[in-house]
Amino acid sequence: MRTLEGLIVVVTGGTQGLGEEIARRAAQHHAAGIVICGRGQENGTRVAAEIGESGCPTLYVPADLSSVDDCRAVIRAADERFGRVDGLVNCAATTDRGSVYDTTPELWDRIMAINLRAPFFLMQEAAQVMRREGRGGTVVNIGSINARGGQPNLTPYSTAKGALSTLTLNAANVLAPDHIRVNCINVGWMITPNEDTVQRKEGNPANWLELADARMPMGRILRPDDVAGLVMWFLSPESAMMSGGIIDFDHSKIVGTYG
């Protein structure tokens, strides 16, 4: 098993979906402490308590990542509780729909704030703590295959994820002298509670997942545990010599089908 023994890991969006799976997997891989954040107080408190009961101290920090102050508060809370930050997983995002034709300035600003600005300021704050401690560190940005162009109704989302890839490359270069690694995973179509809600809201049948799985060359779309495994590798010493990596974690493009 890849080990995160002794590491303090912050997972944004860790109260549900992929973020929750990453936080739980980090505990299974013997992280010394975990910090999760999100807007849902009840869910965040529950997830933190459940992970804590497994033996890994876990802190939930209420946060709206459209606020720069809240972004900084998440890292500061981790520093105050555990004394350092070794890993940051920028998983939180909004998948609100908008095209070239109908995206409003308000929608554009919201998506950019959560999907691009928040990862930057979280990384900025975490990097300062990592540099202070002199232990190095790692940042994993959760991107999207839509960064390669994207669906017609995901124009601002795709733009933000494309910029996140560029940010990853730039930050990897800037932070390398302090042994802080930055990598990005461009996730393909994946089932999460939010994705199920979106698919039903867009008028797809209750068995949309079964139909989507049947169309995929590998037999199914992604599950959160698929992606969480790669995140563990990026967080662990096994990936010590990799930084600036942009990994397209998707096979639907083989048949030209994007979620």
Rosetta blueprint (number, residue, H / E / L):
1 M L
2 R L
3 T L
4 L L
5 E E
6 G L
7 L L
8 I E
9 V E
10 V E
11 V E
12 T E
13 G L
14 G L
15 T L
16 Q L
17 G H
18 L H
19 G H
20 E H
21 E H
22 I H
23 A H
24 R H
25 R H
26 A H
27 A H
28 Q H
29 H L
30 H L
31 A E
32 A L
33 G E
34 I E
35 V E
36 I E
37 C E
38 G E
39 R L
40 G L
41 Q H
42 E H
43 N H
44 G H
45 T H
46 R H
47 V H
48 A H
49 A H
50 E H
51 I H
52 G H
53 E H
54 S L
55 G L
56 C L
57 P L
58 T E
59 L E
60 Y E
61 V E
62 P E
63 A L
64 D L
65 L L
66 S L
67 S L
68 V H
69 D H
70 D H
71 C H
72 R H
73 A H
74 V H
75 I H
76 R H
77 A H
78 A H
79 D H
80 E H
81 R H
82 F H
83 G L
84 R L
85 V L
86 D L
87 G E
88 L E
89 V E
90 N E
91 C L
92 A L
93 A L
94 T L
95 T L
96 D L
97 R L
98 G E
99 S L
100 V L
101 Y L
102 D L
103 T L
104 T L
105 P H
106 E H
107 L H
108 W H
109 D H
110 R H
111 I H
112 M H
113 A H
114 I H
115 N H
116 L H
117 R H
118 A H
119 P H
120 F H
121 F H
122 L H
123 M H
124 Q H
125 E H
126 A H
127 A H
128 Q H
129 V H
130 M H
131 R H
132 R H
133 E H
134 G L
135 R L
136 G L
137 G E
138 T E
139 V E
140 V E
141 N E
142 I E
143 G E
144 S E
145 I H
146 N H
147 A H
148 R H
149 G L
150 G L
151 Q L
152 P L
153 N L
154 L E
155 T H
156 P H
157 Y H
158 S H
159 T H
160 A H
161 K H
162 G H
163 A H
164 L H
165 S H
166 T H
167 L H
168 T H
169 L H
170 N H
171 A H
172 A H
173 N H
174 V H
175 L H
176 A H
177 P H
178 D H
179 H L
180 I E
181 R E
182 V E
183 N E
184 C E
185 I E
186 N E
187 V E
188 G L
189 W L
190 M E
191 I L
192 T L
193 P H
194 N H
195 E H
196 D H
197 T H
198 V H
199 Q H
200 R H
201 K H
202 E L
203 G L
204 N L
205 P L
206 A L
207 N L
208 W H
209 L H
210 E H
211 L H
212 A H
213 D H
214 A H
215 R H
216 M L
217 P L
218 M L
219 G L
220 R L
221 I L
222 L E
223 R L
224 P H
225 D H
226 D H
227 V H
228 A H
229 G H
230 L H
231 V H
232 M H
233 W H
234 F H
235 L H
236 S L
237 P H
238 E H
239 S H
240 A L
241 M L
242 M L
243 S L
244 G L
245 G L
246 I E
247 I E
248 D E
249 F E
250 D L
251 H L
252 S H
253 K H
254 I H
255 V L
256 G L
257 T L
258 Y L
259 G L
